[in-house]
Amino acid sequence: MGNEPDKLLSTAEVATRKGVTRQRVLELITEGRLPAFKVGRAYVIRADDAASLELGKPGRPPKATTAKRGGKK
């Protein structure tokens, strides 16, 4: 993804490169986290924008443990 500043990618190509689903790429576009523009019915993303996209670790964040459970008062 580095030497192609003007290359345009489809949502499927970005999903494959980032290891997420195509639907997640569409959500990122809707949220405004991934710049894209429409060509016909499809979105296209600049390769530089896709390369700079930071994604967190997959899955649910761990629960915060604040108090012990099950004790009687």
PQR file with spaces between the fields and no chain letter, atoms N, CA, C, O and H, PARSE charges and radii, in Angstrom:
ATOM       1  N    MET     1       0.806   -1.192    0.000 -0.4000 1.5000
ATOM       2  CA   MET     1       0.000    0.000    0.000 -0.0000 2.0000
ATOM       3  C    MET     1       0.851    1.258    0.000  0.5500 1.7000
ATOM       4  O    MET     1       0.276    2.345   -0.073 -0.5500 1.4000
ATOM       5  N    GLY     2       2.130    1.201    0.073 -0.4000 1.5000
ATOM       6  CA   GLY     2       2.959    2.349    0.282 -0.0000 2.0000
ATOM       7  C    GLY     2       3.234    3.223   -0.928  0.5500 1.7000
ATOM       8  O    GLY     2       3.093    4.441   -0.824 -0.5500 1.4000
ATOM       9  H    GLY     2       2.597    0.318    0.132  0.4000 1.0000
ATOM      10  N    ASN     3       3.619    2.668   -2.070 -0.4000 1.5000
ATOM      11  CA   ASN     3       4.094    3.464   -3.191 -0.0000 2.0000
ATOM      12  C    ASN     3       3.006    3.839   -4.178  0.5500 1.7000
ATOM      13  O    ASN     3       3.323    4.215   -5.307 -0.5500 1.4000
ATOM      14  H    ASN     3       3.734    1.678   -2.154  0.4000 1.0000
ATOM      15  N    GLU     4       1.746    3.754   -3.805 -0.4000 1.5000
ATOM      16  CA   GLU     4       0.654    4.000   -4.731 -0.0000 2.0000
ATOM      17  C    GLU     4      -0.253    5.107   -4.192  0.5500 1.7000
ATOM      18  O    GLU     4      -1.359    4.824   -3.731 -0.5500 1.4000
ATOM      19  H    GLU     4       1.489    3.448   -2.888  0.4000 1.0000
ATOM      20  N    PRO     5       0.199    6.363   -4.246 -0.5600 1.5000
ATOM      21  CA   PRO     5      -0.555    7.428   -3.596  0.2800 2.0000
ATOM      22  C    PRO     5      -1.930    7.683   -4.218  0.5500 1.7000
ATOM      23  O    PRO     5      -2.858    8.066   -3.505 -0.5500 1.4000
ATOM      24  N    ASP     6      -2.082    7.481   -5.530 -0.4000 1.5000
ATOM      25  CA   ASP     6      -3.346    7.782   -6.193 -0.0000 2.0000
ATOM      26  C    ASP     6      -4.189    6.545   -6.465  0.5500 1.7000
ATOM      27  O    ASP     6      -5.219    6.645   -7.132 -0.5500 1.4000
ATOM      28  H    ASP     6      -1.329    7.170   -6.109  0.4000 1.0000
ATOM      29  N    LYS     7      -3.785    5.392   -5.972 -0.4000 1.5000
ATOM      30  CA   LYS     7      -4.534    4.169   -6.227 -0.0000 2.0000
ATOM      31  C    LYS     7      -5.830    4.173   -5.417  0.5500 1.7000
ATOM      32  O    LYS     7      -5.848    4.564   -4.250 -0.5500 1.4000
ATOM      33  H    LYS     7      -2.949    5.311   -5.430  0.4000 1.0000
ATOM      34  N    LEU     8      -6.906    3.733   -6.054 -0.4000 1.5000
ATOM      35  CA   LEU     8      -8.204    3.639   -5.403 -0.0000 2.0000
ATOM      36  C    LEU     8      -8.525    2.183   -5.138  0.5500 1.7000
ATOM      37  O    LEU     8      -8.264    1.314   -5.969 -0.5500 1.4000
ATOM      38  H    LEU     8      -6.891    3.416   -7.002  0.4000 1.0000
ATOM      39  N    LEU     9      -9.093    1.927   -3.972 -0.4000 1.5000
ATOM      40  CA   LEU     9      -9.436    0.567   -3.566 -0.0000 2.0000
ATOM      41  C    LEU     9     -10.934    0.446   -3.329  0.5500 1.7000
ATOM      42  O    LEU     9     -11.594    1.409   -2.938 -0.5500 1.4000
ATOM      43  H    LEU     9      -9.305    2.634   -3.296  0.4000 1.0000
ATOM      44  N    SER    10     -11.455   -0.736   -3.570 -0.4000 1.5000
ATOM      45  CA   SER    10     -12.858   -1.011   -3.260 -0.0000 2.0000
ATOM      46  C    SER    10     -12.985   -1.335   -1.777  0.5500 1.7000
ATOM      47  O    SER    10     -11.987   -1.552   -1.090 -0.5500 1.4000
ATOM      48  H    SER    10     -10.919   -1.518   -3.888  0.4000 1.0000
ATOM      49  N    THR    11     -14.215   -1.366   -1.296 -0.4000 1.5000
ATOM      50  CA   THR    11     -14.431   -1.721    0.106 -0.0000 2.0000
ATOM      51  C    THR    11     -13.962   -3.154    0.381  0.5500 1.7000
ATOM      52  O    THR    11     -13.451   -3.447    1.462 -0.5500 1.4000
ATOM      53  H    THR    11     -15.026   -1.190   -1.855  0.4000 1.0000
ATOM      54  N    ALA    12     -14.136   -4.035   -0.593 -0.4000 1.5000
ATOM      55  CA   ALA    12     -13.693   -5.425   -0.427 -0.0000 2.0000
ATOM      56  C    ALA    12     -12.167   -5.511   -0.323  0.5500 1.7000
ATOM      57  O    ALA    12     -11.644   -6.287    0.476 -0.5500 1.4000
ATOM      58  H    ALA    12     -14.551   -3.797   -1.472  0.4000 1.0000
ATOM      59  N    GLU    13     -11.457   -4.721   -1.124 -0.4000 1.5000
ATOM      60  CA   GLU    13      -9.993   -4.732   -1.069 -0.0000 2.0000
ATOM      61  C    GLU    13      -9.483   -4.192    0.262  0.5500 1.7000
ATOM      62  O    GLU    13      -8.534   -4.732    0.832 -0.5500 1.4000
ATOM      63  H    GLU    13     -11.882   -4.090   -1.773  0.4000 1.0000
ATOM      64  N    VAL    14     -10.111   -3.129    0.755 -0.4000 1.5000
ATOM      65  CA   VAL    14      -9.712   -2.576    2.055 -0.0000 2.0000
ATOM      66  C    VAL    14      -9.994   -3.593    3.157  0.5500 1.7000
ATOM      67  O    VAL    14      -9.181   -3.774    4.063 -0.5500 1.4000
ATOM      68  H    VAL    14     -10.882   -2.691    0.292  0.4000 1.0000
ATOM      69  N    ALA    15     -11.137   -4.249    3.079 -0.4000 1.5000
ATOM      70  CA   ALA    15     -11.488   -5.255    4.087 -0.0000 2.0000
ATOM      71  C    ALA    15     -10.457   -6.375    4.122  0.5500 1.7000
ATOM      72  O    ALA    15     -10.047   -6.805    5.200 -0.5500 1.4000
ATOM      73  H    ALA    15     -11.798   -4.102    2.343  0.4000 1.0000
ATOM      74  N    THR    16     -10.041   -6.842    2.973 -0.4000 1.5000
ATOM      75  CA   THR    16      -9.039   -7.907    2.907 -0.0000 2.0000
ATOM      76  C    THR    16      -7.711   -7.451    3.481  0.5500 1.7000
ATOM      77  O    THR    16      -7.076   -8.183    4.240 -0.5500 1.4000
ATOM      78  H    THR    16     -10.374   -6.492    2.097  0.4000 1.0000
ATOM      79  N    ARG    17      -7.289   -6.252    3.128 -0.4000 1.5000
ATOM      80  CA   ARG    17      -6.000   -5.744    3.612 -0.0000 2.0000
ATOM      81  C    ARG    17      -6.001   -5.485    5.110  0.5500 1.7000
ATOM      82  O    ARG    17      -4.975   -5.653    5.769 -0.5500 1.4000
ATOM      83  H    ARG    17      -7.805   -5.657    2.512  0.4000 1.0000
ATOM      84  N    LYS    18      -7.149   -5.074    5.658 -0.4000 1.5000
ATOM      85  CA   LYS    18      -7.227   -4.755    7.084 -0.0000 2.0000
ATOM      86  C    LYS    18      -7.691   -5.926    7.943  0.5500 1.7000
ATOM      87  O    LYS    18      -7.646   -5.849    9.171 -0.5500 1.4000
ATOM      88  H    LYS    18      -7.983   -4.937    5.123  0.4000 1.0000
ATOM      89  N    GLY    19      -8.134   -7.006    7.310 -0.4000 1.5000
ATOM      90  CA   GLY    19      -8.570   -8.173    8.069 -0.0000 2.0000
ATOM      91  C    GLY    19      -9.914   -7.993    8.749  0.5500 1.7000
ATOM      92  O    GLY    19     -10.149   -8.540    9.826 -0.5500 1.4000
ATOM      93  H    GLY    19      -8.170   -7.068    6.313  0.4000 1.0000
ATOM      94  N    VAL    20     -10.797   -7.224    8.121 -0.4000 1.5000
ATOM      95  CA   VAL    20     -12.144   -7.016    8.645 -0.0000 2.0000
ATOM      96  C    VAL    20     -13.139   -7.356    7.535  0.5500 1.7000
ATOM      97  O    VAL    20     -12.748   -7.677    6.413 -0.5500 1.4000
ATOM      98  H    VAL    20     -10.605   -6.779    7.246  0.4000 1.0000
ATOM      99  N    THR    21     -14.428   -7.281    7.865 -0.4000 1.5000
ATOM     100  CA   THR    21     -15.446   -7.560    6.866 -0.0000 2.0000
ATOM     101  C    THR    21     -15.722   -6.315    6.021  0.5500 1.7000
ATOM     102  O    THR    21     -15.398   -5.193    6.412 -0.5500 1.4000
ATOM     103  H    THR    21     -14.746   -7.020    8.777  0.4000 1.0000
ATOM     104  N    ARG    22     -16.316   -6.538    4.877 -0.4000 1.5000
ATOM     105  CA   ARG    22     -16.704   -5.433    4.007 -0.0000 2.0000
ATOM     106  C    ARG    22     -17.726   -4.545    4.719  0.5500 1.7000
ATOM     107  O    ARG    22     -17.707   -3.324    4.563 -0.5500 1.4000
ATOM     108  H    ARG    22     -16.579   -7.449    4.560  0.4000 1.0000
ATOM     109  N    GLN    23     -18.609   -5.154    5.492 -0.4000 1.5000
ATOM     110  CA   GLN    23     -19.610   -4.400    6.248 -0.0000 2.0000
ATOM     111  C    GLN    23     -18.934   -3.471    7.259  0.5500 1.7000
ATOM     112  O    GLN    23     -19.384   -2.341    7.452 -0.5500 1.4000
ATOM     113  H    GLN    23     -18.625   -6.146    5.618  0.4000 1.0000
ATOM     114  N    ARG    24     -17.861   -3.932    7.906 -0.4000 1.5000
ATOM     115  CA   ARG    24     -17.136   -3.091    8.869 -0.0000 2.0000
ATOM     116  C    ARG    24     -16.506   -1.888    8.161  0.5500 1.7000
ATOM     117  O    ARG    24     -16.484   -0.789    8.715 -0.5500 1.4000
ATOM     118  H    ARG    24     -17.495   -4.849    7.749  0.4000 1.0000
ATOM     119  N    VAL    25     -15.997   -2.084    6.950 -0.4000 1.5000
ATOM     120  CA   VAL    25     -15.436   -0.975    6.177 -0.0000 2.0000
ATOM     121  C    VAL    25     -16.534    0.051    5.893  0.5500 1.7000
ATOM     122  O    VAL    25     -16.299    1.254    6.008 -0.5500 1.4000
ATOM     123  H    VAL    25     -16.014   -2.977    6.500  0.4000 1.0000
ATOM     124  N    LEU    26     -17.720   -0.409    5.526 -0.4000 1.5000
ATOM     125  CA   LEU    26     -18.841    0.506    5.286 -0.0000 2.0000
ATOM     126  C    LEU    26     -19.218    1.261    6.555  0.5500 1.7000
ATOM     127  O    LEU    26     -19.542    2.447    6.496 -0.5500 1.4000
ATOM     128  H    LEU    26     -17.911   -1.386    5.432  0.4000 1.0000
ATOM     129  N    GLU    27     -19.178    0.582    7.709 -0.4000 1.5000
ATOM     130  CA   GLU    27     -19.463    1.253    8.983 -0.0000 2.0000
ATOM     131  C    GLU    27     -18.422    2.336    9.272  0.5500 1.7000
ATOM     132  O    GLU    27     -18.769    3.425    9.728 -0.5500 1.4000
ATOM     133  H    GLU    27     -18.915   -0.381    7.758  0.4000 1.0000
ATOM     134  N    LEU    28     -17.155    2.041    9.008 -0.4000 1.5000
ATOM     135  CA   LEU    28     -16.096    3.025    9.228 -0.0000 2.0000
ATOM     136  C    LEU    28     -16.293    4.246    8.331  0.5500 1.7000
ATOM     137  O    LEU    28     -16.022    5.372    8.748 -0.5500 1.4000
ATOM     138  H    LEU    28     -16.873    1.156    8.637  0.4000 1.0000
ATOM     139  N    ILE    29     -16.757    4.032    7.119 -0.4000 1.5000
ATOM     140  CA   ILE    29     -17.038    5.140    6.207 -0.0000 2.0000
ATOM     141  C    ILE    29     -18.194    5.968    6.754  0.5500 1.7000
ATOM     142  O    ILE    29     -18.117    7.196    6.790 -0.5500 1.4000
ATOM     143  H    ILE    29     -16.978    3.117    6.780  0.4000 1.0000
ATOM     144  N    THR    30     -19.263    5.305    7.179 -0.4000 1.5000
ATOM     145  CA   THR    30     -20.440    5.993    7.712 -0.0000 2.0000
ATOM     146  C    THR    30     -20.099    6.784    8.973  0.5500 1.7000
ATOM     147  O    THR    30     -20.616    7.883    9.176 -0.5500 1.4000
ATOM     148  H    THR    30     -19.326    4.307    7.150  0.4000 1.0000
ATOM     149  N    GLU    31     -19.225    6.226    9.824 -0.4000 1.5000
ATOM     150  CA   GLU    31     -18.810    6.898   11.059 -0.0000 2.0000
ATOM     151  C    GLU    31     -17.875    8.076   10.787  0.5500 1.7000
ATOM     152  O    GLU    31     -17.628    8.889   11.678 -0.5500 1.4000
ATOM     153  H    GLU    31     -18.805    5.334    9.659  0.4000 1.0000
ATOM     154  N    GLY    32     -17.358    8.172    9.573 -0.4000 1.5000
ATOM     155  CA   GLY    32     -16.438    9.245    9.242 -0.0000 2.0000
ATOM     156  C    GLY    32     -14.989    8.949    9.589  0.5500 1.7000
ATOM     157  O    GLY    32     -14.140    9.836    9.497 -0.5500 1.4000
ATOM     158  H    GLY    32     -17.559    7.512    8.849  0.4000 1.0000
ATOM     159  N    ARG    33     -14.693    7.721    9.984 -0.4000 1.5000
ATOM     160  CA   ARG    33     -13.329    7.342   10.341 -0.0000 2.0000
ATOM     161  C    ARG    33     -12.483    6.971    9.131  0.5500 1.7000
ATOM     162  O    ARG    33     -11.254    6.952    9.212 -0.5500 1.4000
ATOM     163  H    ARG    33     -15.383    7.001   10.059  0.4000 1.0000
ATOM     164  N    LEU    34     -13.137    6.673    8.004 -0.4000 1.5000
ATOM     165  CA   LEU    34     -12.432    6.293    6.783 -0.0000 2.0000
ATOM     166  C    LEU    34     -12.966    7.143    5.628  0.5500 1.7000
ATOM     167  O    LEU    34     -14.102    6.953    5.193 -0.5500 1.4000
ATOM     168  H    LEU    34     -14.134    6.689    7.938  0.4000 1.0000
ATOM     169  N    PRO    35     -12.155    8.074    5.131 -0.5600 1.5000
ATOM     170  CA   PRO    35     -12.612    8.905    4.021  0.2800 2.0000
ATOM     171  C    PRO    35     -12.831    8.070    2.763  0.5500 1.7000
ATOM     172  O    PRO    35     -12.007    7.224    2.417 -0.5500 1.4000
ATOM     173  N    ALA    36     -13.941    8.316    2.088 -0.4000 1.5000
ATOM     174  CA   ALA    36     -14.265    7.582    0.860 -0.0000 2.0000
ATOM     175  C    ALA    36     -15.204    8.444    0.030  0.5500 1.7000
ATOM     176  O    ALA    36     -15.789    9.405    0.530 -0.5500 1.4000
ATOM     177  H    ALA    36     -14.611    9.004    2.370  0.4000 1.0000
ATOM     178  N    PHE    37     -15.341    8.094   -1.230 -0.4000 1.5000
ATOM     179  CA   PHE    37     -16.319    8.764   -2.071 -0.0000 2.0000
ATOM     180  C    PHE    37     -16.968    7.743   -2.975  0.5500 1.7000
ATOM     181  O    PHE    37     -16.405    6.688   -3.270 -0.5500 1.4000
ATOM     182  H    PHE    37     -14.866    7.313   -1.636  0.4000 1.0000
ATOM     183  N    LYS    38     -18.178    8.086   -3.409 -0.4000 1.5000
ATOM     184  CA   LYS    38     -18.967    7.165   -4.208 -0.0000 2.0000
ATOM     185  C    LYS    38     -18.669    7.335   -5.684  0.5500 1.7000
ATOM     186  O    LYS    38     -18.543    8.447   -6.197 -0.5500 1.4000
ATOM     187  H    LYS    38     -18.636    8.942   -3.169  0.4000 1.0000
ATOM     188  N    VAL    39     -18.561    6.200   -6.345 -0.4000 1.5000
ATOM     189  CA   VAL    39     -18.484    6.159   -7.800 -0.0000 2.0000
ATOM     190  C    VAL    39     -19.614    5.228   -8.213  0.5500 1.7000
ATOM     191  O    VAL    39     -19.516    4.011   -8.061 -0.5500 1.4000
ATOM     192  H    VAL    39     -18.664    5.297   -5.928  0.4000 1.0000
ATOM     193  N    GLY    40     -20.684    5.809   -8.734 -0.4000 1.5000
ATOM     194  CA   GLY    40     -21.874    5.014   -9.016 -0.0000 2.0000
ATOM     195  C    GLY    40     -22.506    4.575   -7.699  0.5500 1.7000
ATOM     196  O    GLY    40     -22.846    5.405   -6.856 -0.5500 1.4000
ATOM     197  H    GLY    40     -20.764    6.798   -8.857  0.4000 1.0000
ATOM     198  N    ARG    41     -22.658    3.270   -7.531 -0.4000 1.5000
ATOM     199  CA   ARG    41     -23.242    2.727   -6.297 -0.0000 2.0000
ATOM     200  C    ARG    41     -22.190    2.281   -5.300  0.5500 1.7000
ATOM     201  O    ARG    41     -22.523    1.937   -4.166 -0.5500 1.4000
ATOM     202  H    ARG    41     -22.381    2.595   -8.215  0.4000 1.0000
ATOM     203  N    ALA    42     -20.932    2.280   -5.698 -0.4000 1.5000
ATOM     204  CA   ALA    42     -19.863    1.740   -4.852 -0.0000 2.0000
ATOM     205  C    ALA    42     -19.022    2.849   -4.237  0.5500 1.7000
ATOM     206  O    ALA    42     -18.897    3.937   -4.798 -0.5500 1.4000
ATOM     207  H    ALA    42     -20.661    2.560   -6.619  0.4000 1.0000
ATOM     208  N    TYR    43     -18.452    2.555   -3.082 -0.4000 1.5000
ATOM     209  CA   TYR    43     -17.489    3.457   -2.456 -0.0000 2.0000
ATOM     210  C    TYR    43     -16.095    3.086   -2.915  0.5500 1.7000
ATOM     211  O    TYR    43     -15.803    1.912   -3.145 -0.5500 1.4000
ATOM     212  H    TYR    43     -18.554    1.671   -2.626  0.4000 1.0000
ATOM     213  N    VAL    44     -15.234    4.083   -3.049 -0.4000 1.5000
ATOM     214  CA   VAL    44     -13.813    3.853   -3.302 -0.0000 2.0000
ATOM     215  C    VAL    44     -13.017    4.626   -2.254  0.5500 1.7000
ATOM     216  O    VAL    44     -13.417    5.697   -1.799 -0.5500 1.4000
ATOM     217  H    VAL    44     -15.472    5.036   -2.862  0.4000 1.0000
ATOM     218  N    ILE    45     -11.882    4.046   -1.891 -0.4000 1.5000
ATOM     219  CA   ILE    45     -11.046    4.585   -0.828 -0.0000 2.0000
ATOM     220  C    ILE    45      -9.638    4.740   -1.371  0.5500 1.7000
ATOM     221  O    ILE    45      -9.126    3.844   -2.042 -0.5500 1.4000
ATOM     222  H    ILE    45     -11.557    3.176   -2.261  0.4000 1.0000
ATOM     223  N    ARG    46      -9.008    5.869   -1.087 -0.4000 1.5000
ATOM     224  CA   ARG    46      -7.610    6.053   -1.485 -0.0000 2.0000
ATOM     225  C    ARG    46      -6.742    5.082   -0.690  0.5500 1.7000
ATOM     226  O    ARG    46      -6.989    4.851    0.494 -0.5500 1.4000
ATOM     227  H    ARG    46      -9.424    6.597   -0.541  0.4000 1.0000
ATOM     228  N    ALA    47      -5.733    4.517   -1.336 -0.4000 1.5000
ATOM     229  CA   ALA    47      -4.845    3.555   -0.693 -0.0000 2.0000
ATOM     230  C    ALA    47      -4.147    4.171    0.513  0.5500 1.7000
ATOM     231  O    ALA    47      -3.957    3.496    1.525 -0.5500 1.4000
ATOM     232  H    ALA    47      -5.533    4.704   -2.298  0.4000 1.0000
ATOM     233  N    ASP    48      -3.764    5.441    0.422 -0.4000 1.5000
ATOM     234  CA   ASP    48      -3.120    6.123    1.554 -0.0000 2.0000
ATOM     235  C    ASP    48      -4.051    6.211    2.756  0.5500 1.7000
ATOM     236  O    ASP    48      -3.617    6.019    3.892 -0.5500 1.4000
ATOM     237  H    ASP    48      -3.919    5.989   -0.400  0.4000 1.0000
ATOM     238  N    ASP    49      -5.328    6.501    2.518 -0.4000 1.5000
ATOM     239  CA   ASP    49      -6.297    6.587    3.612 -0.0000 2.0000
ATOM     240  C    ASP    49      -6.490    5.227    4.269  0.5500 1.7000
ATOM     241  O    ASP    49      -6.588    5.130    5.492 -0.5500 1.4000
ATOM     242  H    ASP    49      -5.681    6.657    1.595  0.4000 1.0000
ATOM     243  N    ALA    50      -6.544    4.179    3.454 -0.4000 1.5000
ATOM     244  CA   ALA    50      -6.701    2.828    3.998 -0.0000 2.0000
ATOM     245  C    ALA    50      -5.464    2.437    4.813  0.5500 1.7000
ATOM     246  O    ALA    50      -5.586    1.794    5.855 -0.5500 1.4000
ATOM     247  H    ALA    50      -6.465    4.258    2.461  0.4000 1.0000
ATOM     248  N    ALA    51      -4.274    2.825    4.340 -0.4000 1.5000
ATOM     249  CA   ALA    51      -3.041    2.475    5.042 -0.0000 2.0000
ATOM     250  C    ALA    51      -2.939    3.189    6.383  0.5500 1.7000
ATOM     251  O    ALA    51      -2.377    2.648    7.335 -0.5500 1.4000
ATOM     252  H    ALA    51      -4.175    3.348    3.493  0.4000 1.0000
ATOM     253  N    SER    52      -3.479    4.393    6.460 -0.4000 1.5000
ATOM     254  CA   SER    52      -3.355    5.161    7.708 -0.0000 2.0000
ATOM     255  C    SER    52      -4.457    4.843    8.713  0.5500 1.7000
ATOM     256  O    SER    52      -4.438    5.364    9.828 -0.5500 1.4000
ATOM     257  H    SER    52      -3.936    4.832    5.686  0.4000 1.0000
ATOM     258  N    LEU    53      -5.409    4.006    8.343 -0.4000 1.5000
ATOM     259  CA   LEU    53      -6.502    3.653    9.240 -0.0000 2.0000
ATOM     260  C    LEU    53      -5.992    2.806   10.398  0.5500 1.7000
ATOM     261  O    LEU    53      -5.372    1.762   10.196 -0.5500 1.4000
ATOM     262  H    LEU    53      -5.425    3.582    7.437  0.4000 1.0000
ATOM     263  N    GLU    54      -6.261    3.268   11.607 -0.4000 1.5000
ATOM     264  CA   GLU    54      -5.866    2.540   12.819 -0.0000 2.0000
ATOM     265  C    GLU    54      -7.090    1.809   13.363  0.5500 1.7000
ATOM     266  O    GLU    54      -8.123    2.424   13.629 -0.5500 1.4000
ATOM     267  H    GLU    54      -6.764    4.116   11.771  0.4000 1.0000
ATOM     268  N    LEU    55      -6.969    0.516   13.525 -0.4000 1.5000
ATOM     269  CA   LEU    55      -8.050   -0.281   14.093 -0.0000 2.0000
ATOM     270  C    LEU    55      -7.592   -0.867   15.419  0.5500 1.7000
ATOM     271  O    LEU    55      -6.437   -1.266   15.566 -0.5500 1.4000
ATOM     272  H    LEU    55      -6.130    0.016   13.309  0.4000 1.0000
ATOM     273  N    GLY    56      -8.500   -0.918   16.378 -0.4000 1.5000
ATOM     274  CA   GLY    56      -8.186   -1.514   17.672 -0.0000 2.0000
ATOM     275  C    GLY    56      -8.182   -3.030   17.596  0.5500 1.7000
ATOM     276  O    GLY    56      -8.434   -3.621   16.546 -0.5500 1.4000
ATOM     277  H    GLY    56      -9.439   -0.595   16.259  0.4000 1.0000
ATOM     278  N    LYS    57      -7.891   -3.643   18.731 -0.4000 1.5000
ATOM     279  CA   LYS    57      -7.927   -5.097   18.794 -0.0000 2.0000
ATOM     280  C    LYS    57      -9.355   -5.577   18.598  0.5500 1.7000
ATOM     281  O    LYS    57     -10.287   -4.932   19.077 -0.5500 1.4000
ATOM     282  H    LYS    57      -7.687   -3.163   19.585  0.4000 1.0000
ATOM     283  N    PRO    58      -9.550   -6.700   17.903 -0.5600 1.5000
ATOM     284  CA   PRO    58     -10.906   -7.202   17.709  0.2800 2.0000
ATOM     285  C    PRO    58     -11.478   -7.781   19.003  0.5500 1.7000
ATOM     286  O    PRO    58     -10.745   -8.229   19.885 -0.5500 1.4000
ATOM     287  N    GLY    59     -12.789   -7.759   19.087 -0.4000 1.5000
ATOM     288  CA   GLY    59     -13.458   -8.367   20.230 -0.0000 2.0000
ATOM     289  C    GLY    59     -13.916   -7.347   21.251  0.5500 1.7000
ATOM     290  O    GLY    59     -13.674   -6.147   21.119 -0.5500 1.4000
ATOM     291  H    GLY    59     -13.384   -7.396   18.371  0.4000 1.0000
ATOM     292  N    ARG    60     -14.571   -7.845   22.252 -0.4000 1.5000
ATOM     293  CA   ARG    60     -15.119   -7.011   23.313 -0.0000 2.0000
ATOM     294  C    ARG    60     -14.028   -6.640   24.303  0.5500 1.7000
ATOM     295  O    ARG    60     -13.181   -7.471   24.630 -0.5500 1.4000
ATOM     296  H    ARG    60     -14.768   -8.819   22.359  0.4000 1.0000
ATOM     297  N    PRO    61     -14.037   -5.394   24.786 -0.5600 1.5000
ATOM     298  CA   PRO    61     -13.037   -5.019   25.782  0.2800 2.0000
ATOM     299  C    PRO    61     -13.277   -5.777   27.085  0.5500 1.7000
ATOM     300  O    PRO    61     -14.411   -6.163   27.370 -0.5500 1.4000
ATOM     301  N    PRO    62     -12.235   -5.995   27.875 -0.5600 1.5000
ATOM     302  CA   PRO    62     -12.415   -6.733   29.133  0.2800 2.0000
ATOM     303  C    PRO    62     -13.281   -5.954   30.111  0.5500 1.7000
ATOM     304  O    PRO    62     -13.303   -4.723   30.106 -0.5500 1.4000
ATOM     305  N    LYS    63     -13.999   -6.703   30.955 -0.4000 1.5000
ATOM     306  CA   LYS    63     -14.848   -6.082   31.963 -0.0000 2.0000
ATOM     307  C    LYS    63     -13.982   -5.482   33.062  0.5500 1.7000
ATOM     308  O    LYS    63     -12.936   -6.022   33.420 -0.5500 1.4000
ATOM     309  H    LYS    63     -13.982   -7.702   30.959  0.4000 1.0000
ATOM     310  N    ALA    64     -14.437   -4.366   33.580 -0.4000 1.5000
ATOM     311  CA   ALA    64     -13.748   -3.749   34.712 -0.0000 2.0000
ATOM     312  C    ALA    64     -14.281   -4.400   35.985  0.5500 1.7000
ATOM     313  O    ALA    64     -15.491   -4.418   36.213 -0.5500 1.4000
ATOM     314  H    ALA    64     -15.287   -3.927   33.289  0.4000 1.0000
ATOM     315  N    THR    65     -13.398   -4.927   36.801 -0.4000 1.5000
ATOM     316  CA   THR    65     -13.828   -5.533   38.062 -0.0000 2.0000
ATOM     317  C    THR    65     -13.665   -4.508   39.169  0.5500 1.7000
ATOM     318  O    THR    65     -12.556   -4.091   39.502 -0.5500 1.4000
ATOM     319  H    THR    65     -12.415   -4.913   36.616  0.4000 1.0000
ATOM     320  N    THR    66     -14.805   -4.111   39.732 -0.4000 1.5000
ATOM     321  CA   THR    66     -14.769   -3.073   40.763 -0.0000 2.0000
ATOM     322  C    THR    66     -15.117   -3.611   42.139  0.5500 1.7000
ATOM     323  O    THR    66     -14.635   -3.071   43.134 -0.5500 1.4000
ATOM     324  H    THR    66     -15.706   -4.450   39.462  0.4000 1.0000
ATOM     325  N    ALA    67     -15.923   -4.636   42.237 -0.4000 1.5000
ATOM     326  CA   ALA    67     -16.313   -5.160   43.545 -0.0000 2.0000
ATOM     327  C    ALA    67     -16.410   -6.681   43.463  0.5500 1.7000
ATOM     328  O    ALA    67     -16.664   -7.251   42.402 -0.5500 1.4000
ATOM     329  H    ALA    67     -16.315   -5.074   41.428  0.4000 1.0000
ATOM     330  N    LYS    68     -16.201   -7.317   44.608 -0.4000 1.5000
ATOM     331  CA   LYS    68     -16.343   -8.771   44.664 -0.0000 2.0000
ATOM     332  C    LYS    68     -17.810   -9.135   44.660  0.5500 1.7000
ATOM     333  O    LYS    68     -18.649   -8.390   45.165 -0.5500 1.4000
ATOM     334  H    LYS    68     -15.995   -6.853   45.470  0.4000 1.0000
ATOM     335  N    ARG    69     -18.114  -10.284   44.088 -0.4000 1.5000
ATOM     336  CA   ARG    69     -19.486  -10.758   44.006 -0.0000 2.0000
ATOM     337  C    ARG    69     -19.726  -11.890   44.999  0.5500 1.7000
ATOM     338  O    ARG    69     -18.806  -12.601   45.404 -0.5500 1.4000
ATOM     339  H    ARG    69     -17.432  -10.890   43.677  0.4000 1.0000
ATOM     340  N    GLY    70     -20.967  -12.026   45.369 -0.4000 1.5000
ATOM     341  CA   GLY    70     -21.385  -13.194   46.118 -0.0000 2.0000
ATOM     342  C    GLY    70     -21.228  -13.108   47.630  0.5500 1.7000
ATOM     343  O    GLY    70     -21.627  -14.048   48.318 -0.5500 1.4000
ATOM     344  H    GLY    70     -21.715  -11.449   45.040  0.4000 1.0000
ATOM     345  N    GLY    71     -20.689  -12.071   48.169 -0.4000 1.5000
ATOM     346  CA   GLY    71     -20.522  -11.961   49.619 -0.0000 2.0000
ATOM     347  C    GLY    71     -21.790  -11.507   50.309  0.5500 1.7000
ATOM     348  O    GLY    71     -22.549  -10.709   49.760 -0.5500 1.4000
ATOM     349  H    GLY    71     -20.365  -11.308   47.611  0.4000 1.0000
ATOM     350  N    LYS    72     -22.029  -12.020   51.536 -0.4000 1.5000
ATOM     351  CA   LYS    72     -23.203  -11.603   52.301 -0.0000 2.0000
ATOM     352  C    LYS    72     -22.810  -10.456   53.211  0.5500 1.7000
ATOM     353  O    LYS    72     -21.666  -10.348   53.652 -0.5500 1.4000
ATOM     354  H    LYS    72     -21.412  -12.668   51.983  0.4000 1.0000
ATOM     355  N    LYS    73     -23.778   -9.611   53.478 -0.4000 1.5000
ATOM     356  CA   LYS    73     -23.538   -8.485   54.388 -0.0000 2.0000
ATOM     357  C    LYS    73     -24.203   -8.694   55.695  0.5500 1.7000
ATOM     358  O    LYS    73     -24.105   -7.845   56.580 -0.5500 1.4000
ATOM     359  H    LYS    73     -24.708   -9.698   53.120  0.4000 1.0000
